[in-house]
Structures are given as structure tokens and as C-alpha cells.
Amino acid sequence: MKSIMTRTPHESSVSFSRRHFNWIIARVEGTASSTEDEEILGPAFTASDAYTEQPPPPRTAVARIRSALTAAFSGRPARLVVLGPRVVGTLYGPRRGNVRFSFQRDPRDSPALVIELEIKTGSLVKEMASGIVRVALECERKDGKVRLVEERQWRAYCNGRKCGLAVRRDCGAGDTRVVRAVEPVTMGAGVLPAEEEEGEVMYMRARFERVVGSKDSEAFYMINPDGKGGGAELSIYFLRV
């Protein structure tokens, strides 16, 4: 557990998206101007920022049916797909609601893991704008038959401060809507338009390196967009103690 918690190669540089988070904070506080909106997001904001890639071709109906049949006959739900060493991670939530993390093996896949924390999205965004953030999720060691990331509930800590609980959720319609809206985004932060009663949804999306220390410890380190190995401003640790 010590080695995975003290990993530091990615934690030496400033935030790649700090100006985006500062803009989001201004949106939350009602101080952002239209000029700032255009500077950060461009004149026609479509829920993505500068780090984008060409959207993948849509999956055909045949591909969807084949995927569903494969999951059905294998007896393994799609949401339990094994994550690889590199995953796509999305942090999102209504500005005054709880924040969620989702991880996908591929941008076109449904989230394999969705975690909701008892932390307000706006509060975590402000924390990230000020520097490096480490989120630790701890659960009790029981019989050890359940995979660590498949545990249902954890105690949550943010930069060493206890912040309530975190729970694993099934991927719902709202989660699917968010990940589909930001599917073309490789790395960036922004705000999705309001839908229904939830209001605007803030998000941050990036690629993460997944490191498995043991059956009782895993970590996800955000990968810097320039590929130079510096600036893992967000790290998420799963621990069974």
C-alpha cells in the first residue's frame, strides 16, 4: 500500500487545465463574462475543448446486438468489463450536486466503473484549481473474493481530509448521456448545458494510467496531455485495509 500511495513521477508540474477550472469556478460564482467564454471554449461551444480527436464512427445496430449477445452468453455484465492499463476517466456532476467518476476502457464503451462521492462538484473543482488532488477510497478487508473496484462502498478522503462516503453505482441514463456528450473529447474540462432539473453539468475528462499494486490496492493517475510524464494533478486510490 505504501508504494502505490507514494508514487510521484507524475506529480511535479502545474495543472494543464487550471485555466479551464478557474473559468468553471467563475461560472459557478456568476462572474464569467461572454468574452471569457469565447476565449476558453470558442464562439460555438459544443462540450469540448482544444484537446479533441475526430469522433469515432457510430456503432452499427449489428455491432450493438453482437455486443449484447456476447455479454448475455458470457454471463458477465458489460459494466464489469476488465479495465486495462490505460483508461478514459471522466469527472462530472451538477455544480451543486455530488461528483461522480467514471472509467471506460474505450471512449465508445459504456462506463465499466461509476463512483459517486459525497463531495460537491463545485468544491472538488475549486480544490483542483488550487493544485494537486489525491482522492483515496478505503474499504474493509473481508473475505477477499470480491474484486477491489467491485466493492460497493468506501470511506472517501480528499488530500488527507475525510469527506464522507463513496459508492459504486450502476451506469444510469444520466451517466450515459454525459459520457456520450463528451465522447469526442480526449482531454479537457467544460460545462454541459442544463437538462431537466439537474442544471448545468461540469466535467473534466482525461486519460488515466491504471496501476494495480495488489488485490487490495489500485491507483489511477491522470496522464499529462503533452506526454512528458509530469503533472498528475489528479490521482485516485482504491485501498482495502
Summary of the structure (lengths in Angstrom):
residues: 241
radius of gyration: 17.8
end to end distance: 9.0
largest distance: 56.2
contacts: 705
relative contact order: 0.24
helix: 26%
strand: 34%
